[in-house]
Amino acid sequence: MILGIDTGGTFTDFVLWRDGVLSVHKCLSTPTAPEQAILAGIQALGLDPAQLRVIHGSTVATNAVLEGKGARTVYIGNRGLGDLLSIGRQARPALYDLQPPLLKPPVPPALCLETGGRLAADGGLLEPLDSAALTTLRAAVARLQPAAVAINLLFCYLDDRPEQAIAAALPPGLFVSRASRVLPLIGEYERGIATWLNARVGPLVAGYLGRLQQGLPGTRLAVMQSSGEAVAAGQAAAGAVRLLLSGPAGGLVGAGYVAAAAGSGRLLSFDMGGTSTDVAMIDGAPRLTTAGRIGDWPVAVPMVDMHTIGAGGGSIARVDAGGLLLVGPASAGVDPGPVCYGRGGTEPTVTDANLVLGRLRADAFLGGRMRLDVAAARAALARLGAALGLRDPDSASAAAAGVIAVANEHMARALRVISVQRGLDPRAYTLCSFGGAGGLHVCALAEALGMHRALVPARAGVLSALGMLVGQPGRLLTRTWLGPLATRDDAAVGAALAELAAAGRQALAREGHALANGRAPRGQQPGGWAADQTGSGPWRGAWREDSVDLRYQGQAYTLNLPWQGRERTAAAFHRLHAARYGHALELPVELVNLRVRLTLPGLAVDLAAAADQAEAAAPLGQAQVTGCAQPVPVLRRAGVPLAGGLAGPAVILDPVATTWLAPGWEARRDAAGNLHLRLL
């Protein structure tokens, strides 16, 4: 039995694969102790932990960074560079704001220590690190009594021995994060921030995973990384900074997997949960970036390329001092939750608005396991309407329509950020919605972007958990290898990439994965590797991807391309630069970083075979939906025809989500249960 789990701000989702059959479950999250909801869900599913393999998406690291929490951390840098993280890049977030607010330094000056061991750009030693300096450093750290230490020396990616010496000299019992291990890349500020974040949240992640493992004795537990590969829980805490987009990465893996099976490879996706909405582009597979941000901080570790806004089902609607309607980013979360949950919430939310408009069924939420309070939601929205000065006889419905319109505009703007603002025409893509609230907004968002096609996957309300289930173990390794591309021959680059791959295989072997060098299976990239297969089961293959970061000499930013040999890669770089920025330059090309991605076999779920064929297809009745003159049909997903199509308006239910098929749209269902929507 394999269980995918996604912990969200409002709900914790479960997808279980057992002998080819998929089962889903959803329960309210427990934000102060996320493991409690997980343990309760496993108990509700009647599962024996000793027989489970679990792949989990965790928000512990993300929440700690966003809330400014974490372990007391000492930062150690070279002499004269203790304030490196506070100075940063001296880049103003708003170009013409000459008096930007002063940000709180990531590490207080009292916790920043300086020492020797400074290297030159060619790896030569400029300042030695002797035993006296190490003794002094150890005493200073002992006096400050931190829980974690972040070590970031200049050019440590060329020689990590000074950082290793410092780590060995520190008092025992500390969580130690070395830049040469966390992110051995050029860019001392970005590398330092990643190392500091890793140290700050590492003890929290270690404690959480330890409690979870203790509550699941005998379970093989893995955690999804921000780049979409799963890593064993025992190894996850050491690289906690790579878990910052753990949950959203699972959603994109799941969306890519479902879309590929449904024949829709190019997606513009939005994941609308209870607290936030994540938007991304998927072109066969989720795109990765090394220029992501979490809160105020750059995160240069590879992560899925996405944009997040505070718009979810729990986003609170309110009136500002000027009388304008605002929706989000504050969320009711799980406690007290939307008004209709009956858990003490008093402020109207997007979920309350959808319920008042008739797009949600009070008796069918979570498959009928949770009844919603329509009267309470209507009263809350009537109060909002009064605050807005609405004179409509049905002020609650008018206010609800306004809340939905504002929330939709927030999400449409986010979708434009990752498409139109990058020179991509959204009309060439399919809009894929998932998350518990996504299907309620998919038609309106598609129309706002001029899109004519949309996909609402089966089990859309738990798609991130499905992504955890089909996620593959792996490693993404990086190393700076700076120099003109013209001076790097193919054999030398190949050897350096092979060295990175060997380190990745060793790391995977420590998790119990047996690997064998060899040719990639048919249909995969040549020069890859295969995994030793033990036992039987529906497992997808393994592969290795080699890539390089290139730039024109003098540039600060790079483009990542697959390594195809020096000549072909250089030509591909010029073409990509011209496509991305509108021009190519007659300047030398510089190789900056090497990257190797190793991926182990993952579970191959036959989504069509796992579809719930027993679900009733008979209509469930009709509902009065605001804006529709006649009652609209209500039916389960199985009632949507496989061919011909269902014309909107209609309310389509499944156990973990609801889809609002707006007027002017048509839906058809495929064999796996996915809904394909088309604007008529």
Beta strands, then each sheet from edge to edge (+ up, - down):
strand 1: 2-7
strand 2: 11-18
strand 3: 21-28
strand 4: 53-57
strand 5: 73-78
strand 6: 112-115
strand 7: 118-119
strand 8: 125-127
strand 9: 148-151
strand 10: 175-178
strand 11: 220-224
strand 12: 229-232
strand 13: 266-272
strand 14: 277-283
strand 15: 288-289
strand 16: 292-294
strand 17: 297-299
strand 18: 303-304
strand 19: 306-309
strand 20: 315-319
strand 21: 325-331
strand 22: 430-434
strand 23: 453-456
strand 24: 472-484
strand 25: 515-517
strand 26: 529-531
strand 27: 543-552
strand 28: 559-562
strand 29: 589-599
strand 30: 621-623
strand 31: 632-636
strand 32: 646-647
strand 33: 650-654
strand 34: 657-661
strand 35: 665-669
strand 36: 675-679
sheet 1: 3+ 2- 1+ 4+ 11+ 12- 24- 29+ 27- 28+
sheet 2: 6+ 5+ 9+ 10+
sheet 3: 7+ 8-
sheet 4: 19+ 14- 13+ 22+ 23+ 36- 35+ 32-
sheet 5: 15+ 18-
sheet 6: 16+ 17-
sheet 7: 20+ 21-
sheet 8: 25+ 26-
sheet 9: 30+ 31- 33- 34+
end
